[in-house]
Amino acid sequence: MSSEIPSQSPYYSIVVTSRNDSHGGNIMKRMRLFVNGLIHQANAFKLQVELVFVEWNPIEGAASLSEVLPKPKAEDHLRIRYIVVPNRIHAQYKRAEEIPLFQMIAKNVGIRRAKGEFIIASNVDLLFSDALFEIMAAKALDKQSFYRANRVDFPDEISEDMPFADQLAYAEDNVIRRNGWDARFKYVNVRQHGIKELGPVSRWITDQMGKRHRKKQPAGEAAYYLLDRDACGDFTMMHRDAWNAIKGYAELDLYSIHVDTLGIVAANALGYNQVVFPAEACTYHIDHPSGWSSMGPVEKLKFLEQRPGIDFGVLQEVTYHLLENNAHLGVNTDDWGFASEKFEEHIV
């Protein structure tokens, strides 16, 4: 491992966070699949990619993630930077015991230190589709837009021994649910309403009906509805200037639910346009019982009793205000992402 960052900056930084424990169930397997997948695709598309891995509040005595996760070879197109945020930082939060990993604050640490021109906030239990990497490799992106990709959940029975192409095929052949906006519609979230596949004429009619309904809504409510909020924490990409403009994710002493939504609302309120990638340009999410989408309503209630998060009604009130007034969220200081802190870093 080197202690210095090469001078050449990558076009993309993918920012994630985790720790070496059992959170989420079988996390180490899912992280290995994620890292090996990125190594494979960065090479296949000859795309220089930086993976910024924020290890938040590492467990004393446990091996570091940089020691146990797959390592790119010298000739690979993926470089991994591990940034270690120690317990002394984590312990300053009043909910430090209930929430061992402040996910969005940790991502801010990575976003603030990322070297890429475009920065992707993502998660460690995903495989990126080839169609998504193909769009990334084209580099035809707009600095004034933020980009969203659907998340497709599939079972965690996937084998690490499969060739990567077979892993992607397994994910597509065993879909549990598709999350996110259908990019063919501009004014209506058809998946949210349980609408199945429609022909071109029916799609146009449905979208026009949605457009008419949006005009009847208050401006903030309509703008909020049109945002692709579903599973937005798994893939939100913006230019580094946009992340700086919104000052990253809101740094709240709460469980991370809805904080990812506040991120895209903050960007849209400041004039950044939403672009949703086509359905095939998705991320595949390795489903696990402790994941939010897999919980039943009573399980979610009990979970939030232990780890309080943003109330949904408050979320709507805040987002309507931001979108109607093109306002800045204003939660974070200029030191967001602990910009003034010097953290331990390992480069693979």
C-alpha positions, -999 to +999 in steps of 0.1 A: +000+000+000+011+035-008+007+065+015+004+091-012-024+098-037-013+098-074-016+132-090-038+120-118-075+124-108-101+098-118-132+109-136-154+091-111-153+086-074-177+060-058-182+068-021-194+041+003-191+033+040-190+003+062-172-014+091-159-049+098-189-064+117-220-083+109-244-054+103-270-062+077-262-099+078-233-115+058-219-081+051-184-093+043-196-115+014-217-087+000-187-063+002-164-088-016-189-092-044-192-054-047-154-047-048-147-076-072-175-064-095-161-029-096-126-042-104-140-063-132-161-035-148-135-008-144-111-030-164-137-041-189-147-005-197-111+008-193-124+034-169-103+049-142-124+047-111-117+056-075-135+038-047-135+058-015-143+034+013-150+052+046-145+029+075-165+045+103-160+037+139-139+006+134-142-022+159-113-024+183-093-056+176-110-064+143-090-065+110-094-033+090-114-034+058-083-026+038-068-059+050-098-082+044-114-069+012-102-077-024-072-057-035-069-044-071-037-053-089-013-027-101-026-029-137-063-026-127-083+005-134-098+006-099-080+023-071-093+020-035-088+046-008-098+036+028-104+065+051-107+056+087-130+077+110-121+067+146-143+061+176-134+095+191-154+112+162-183+087+165-185+090+203-193+127+201-229+119+189-255+114+216-269+083+197-235+067+193-244+036+211-277+029+193-263+039+158-227+024+154-225+038+118-238+072+108-240+063+072-246+097+056-222+116+077-196+089+068-204+094+031-198+131+036-163+123+048-157+105+015-174+130-007-154+158+008-122+140+001-130+124-033-107+132-062-132+124-090-149+150-112-183+132-107-190+117-074-213+087-068-228+082-033-235+045-032-236+014-009-215-017-004-240-044-013-245-037-050-234-048-084-235-022-112-251-033-144-229-032-176-255-008-191-248+016-162-210+013-167-214+019-204-232+052-197-205+061-172-177+053-197-192+076-223-187+105-199-215+125-215-226+142-183-239+176-174-225+195-144-259+211-138-277+177-133-278+150-108-282+114-119-302+085-105-302+048-113-329+022-104-321-003-077-331-039-085-332-063-055-322-099-059-316-129-034-284-132-015-279-168-025-256-155-053-222-173-053-189-155-052-174-183-074-196-173-104-179-154-132-191-118-130-212-120-162-231-150-146-236-129-114-253-102-134-274-127-152-284-143-119-294-109-105-316-101-136-332-136-136-341-135-099-356-100-094-375-095-061-385-059-067-375-029-088-371+004-071-371+039-086-387+059-113-394+045-148-373+068-170-399+066-198-423+086-178-418+122-169-448+131-148-460+099-131-443+072-110-460+042-125-442+017-102-454+035-072-490+031-085-485-006-094-489+001-132-474-027-153-459-026-188-478-003-212-476+003-249-463+035-264-497+052-267-508+041-233-476+054-218-481+088-234-517+090-222-507+080-187-479+106-186-502+133-199-527+125-171-499+127-146-488+161-161-524+174-157-525+162-121-491+177-112-504+211-124-532+209-097-507+203-069-489+230-049-455+237-066-434+222-038-456+190-036-455+185-073-417+190-074-412+166-046-434+139-062-413+142-095-381+134-077-368+098-079-365+093-042-369+055-040-336+039-029-318+071-038-290+063-013-278+035-035-269+057-065-269+094-066-243+110-089-234+147-091-205+168-102-182+177-073-193+213-075-229+203-069-220+183-038-201+213-025-231+236-033-255+215-012-228+209+014-233+171+012-259+152+031-275+167+062-254+158+092-280+148+118-276+128+150-303+104+136-306+071+117-300+077+080-335+071+067-347+100+044-314+118+046-306+106+011-339+121-001-329+154+015-298+153-006-315+152-040-342+176-028-314+200-018-298+197-053-331+202-071-340+232-050-307+249-061-316+243-097-298+210-105-319+189-130-328+153-123-318+127-149-330+091-144-312+064-163-331+038-183-342+007-164-313-015-177-287+010-164-294+000-128-277-013-097-284-048-085-289-049-047-281-081-027-312-084-006-309-091+031-335-096+059-324-066+079-326-042+049-353-016+051-372-028+020-373-063+034-388-053+068-425-055+075-443-024+088-442-036+125-405-044+121-398-009+108-417+006+138-396-014+163-364-006+144-371+032+146-378+029+183-342+018+187-328+041+161-349+073+156-349+089+122-366+118+104-403+119+107-420+115+072-443+144+078-414+167+088-395+155+057-424+166+035-428+199+052-390+207+048-388+195+012-419+214+001-404+245+016-370+241-001-385+233-035-411+261-035-385+287-024-354+274-041-338+275-007-306+260+007-311+233+034-287+251+057-281+223+082-244+218+076-215+241+084-186+249+060-167+221+078-192+194+066-176+160+061-151+169+089-131+188+063-106+201+089-099+167+104-069+146+092-080+110+091-059+079+086-059+068+050-048+037+032-045+035-006-047+002-024 
